[in-house]
Amino acid sequence: MPLLAWITSSPSTPSASTTNSLNAESDADNRRAVADQLFDVGGKLPTTKALRSGDLGEIYATEWIDAHSGGYHAPIKRLRWKDHRNMAMRGDDVIGIFQDADTKRLKFLKTEAKSRVTLTAQVLAEARAGLHKDGGLTLTRR
């Protein structure tokens, strides 16, 4: 059973469903407490709107690649390695990977996520500049 389903619906012990309502209520309270701890992201989210918007843009770009890019996948969910909740991530925003079924060659999709109220020429110029860093390569040459 998936963890979320267990937290929201199943008793924690086999006997909980056959005991009195007091035990069932405390079991439900225990499940809610576990869910609160697992899904408490309040201390992990950025405190500024701009950073929250940027993080959301990267999440959306990652999910869009997996769902709509014609075979590319974004297996690296890099926000999990964020140094601090109020710091922007360094490096490429999202990298998509595609493997040709016949040749087994890999193709990479370098993505720059921008989250703004209005899509202006300046926003596009910033995105293009980000994509052209390191000669357009996904890895920094040393």
C-alpha positions in Angstrom: 0.0 0.0 0.0 1.4 3.5 -0.9 2.6 5.4 2.1 0.1 8.3 1.6 -2.8 5.9 1.4 -1.6 4.3 4.6 -1.3 7.6 6.3 -4.8 8.7 5.3 -6.8 5.6 5.4 -5.4 2.5 7.0 -5.2 1.6 10.7 -1.7 1.5 12.2 -2.4 -1.9 13.9 -4.6 -4.7 12.8 -6.6 -4.4 16.0 -7.4 -0.7 15.6 -10.4 -1.3 13.5 -11.9 -3.7 16.0 -11.3 -1.6 19.1 -13.5 1.1 20.6 -13.8 4.5 19.0 -11.3 6.1 21.4 -8.5 3.9 20.0 -9.6 4.6 16.4 -9.5 8.3 17.1 -6.0 8.2 18.5 -4.9 6.0 15.5 -6.3 8.7 13.2 -4.4 11.3 15.2 -1.2 9.3 14.9 -1.6 9.0 11.1 -2.2 12.8 10.9 0.9 13.5 13.0 3.0 11.3 10.7 1.6 13.0 7.6 2.3 16.4 9.1 5.9 15.4 9.7 6.4 13.9 6.3 4.8 16.7 4.3 5.9 19.7 6.4 7.7 21.8 3.9 7.1 25.1 5.7 10.7 25.4 6.9 12.1 24.3 3.5 10.3 26.7 1.1 11.9 30.0 0.1 10.7 33.0 2.0 10.7 35.4 -0.9 8.2 35.4 -3.8 10.9 35.6 -6.4 12.7 32.5 -5.2 9.4 30.5 -4.7 8.5 31.5 -8.2 11.9 30.4 -9.6 11.7 27.0 -7.7 8.1 26.5 -9.1 9.4 27.3 -12.6 12.0 24.6 -12.3 9.6 22.1 -11.0 7.1 22.9 -13.8 9.9 22.6 -16.4 11.0 19.3 -15.1 7.5 17.8 -15.1 6.7 19.3 -18.5 9.8 17.6 -20.0 8.7 14.2 -18.6 5.2 14.6 -19.9 5.3 16.6 -23.1 8.8 16.7 -24.7 8.5 13.7 -27.1 10.6 11.2 -25.2 13.0 13.2 -23.1 13.1 12.6 -19.4 14.4 14.7 -16.6 15.6 12.1 -14.0 17.5 14.6 -11.8 15.3 16.5 -9.5 17.9 18.9 -8.4 16.0 21.1 -5.9 16.4 18.3 -3.3 20.1 19.3 -3.1 19.4 23.0 -2.6 22.0 24.6 -0.2 19.6 26.9 1.5 15.9 27.7 1.1 16.7 31.3 0.3 19.5 30.7 -2.3 19.0 30.1 -6.0 20.5 26.9 -7.3 23.6 27.2 -9.4 24.1 25.5 -12.7 21.7 24.4 -15.5 18.0 24.5 -14.4 16.9 21.2 -16.0 18.6 18.6 -18.1 16.5 16.3 -20.2 17.9 13.0 -21.5 16.7 11.1 -24.6 18.1 7.7 -25.7 17.6 6.8 -29.4 16.1 3.3 -29.4 18.0 2.2 -32.5 21.4 3.7 -32.0 21.4 3.9 -28.2 22.9 7.4 -28.5 22.0 10.0 -25.9 20.7 13.4 -26.6 20.5 16.2 -24.1 18.0 19.0 -23.6 19.4 21.9 -21.7 16.6 23.9 -20.2 16.5 27.4 -18.6 13.4 28.0 -16.6 12.1 31.5 -16.1 9.1 32.4 -14.0 7.8 35.9 -14.5 4.5 37.7 -14.6 5.1 38.9 -18.2 7.2 37.2 -20.9 9.3 40.1 -22.2 12.2 40.3 -24.7 14.5 40.8 -21.7 13.3 37.6 -20.1 13.9 35.7 -23.3 17.4 37.3 -23.6 18.2 36.1 -20.0 17.1 32.6 -20.9 19.1 32.6 -24.1 22.2 33.8 -22.2 21.7 31.0 -19.7 21.4 28.4 -22.5 24.6 29.7 -24.2 26.8 29.5 -21.1 29.7 27.1 -21.5 29.3 27.2 -25.3 25.8 25.7 -24.9 27.2 22.5 -23.3 25.5 21.0 -20.3 28.8 20.5 -18.5 31.4 23.1 -17.6 34.7 22.5 -19.2 37.7 22.8 -16.9 
